[in-house]
């Protein structure tokens, strides 16, 4: 796993080796450090995540069962994607795509993916985000703004406006 940092941004790159060996311990360990109160405040919506080592694969990475399984295992231990992942980067979309069925025809994909993502957010994503927001001392208005940014991300993709 490679970790790149900028002053207030964390990029997490998961290696193909970790995925193929189903070893999520390094990634989980790093993600767990974000849960201390100081780090949670510092890195709210300032993390991106992805995988590397699949340059030879021509399809979408979420189509690979080993990647999907890895993300499911990560989510079982760390469901705080909506809180930490940037709404300006691709990581949140990547995570969500791993919860959706691969290889759907385009006409079914949008509908089925939206249903799956909404189900995930309702049952797991938003409850986890809300718990962490309360722990971090976010107001109800801040939680609502964050919820709106997630739904906008789902509808429109990453926010490409100036920071």
Secondary structure, DSSP 8 states (H G I E B T S, - for coil): -EEEEETTEEEEEEEHHHHHTT--HHHHHHHHHTTSHHHHHHTTT-EEEEEES-TT--S-GGGSHHHHHHHHHHHHH---HHHHB-SSSSHHHHHHHHTS-SS--HHHHHHHHHHHHHHHIIIIIHHHHHHHHHHHT--HHHHHHHHHHHHHHHHH-S--S--
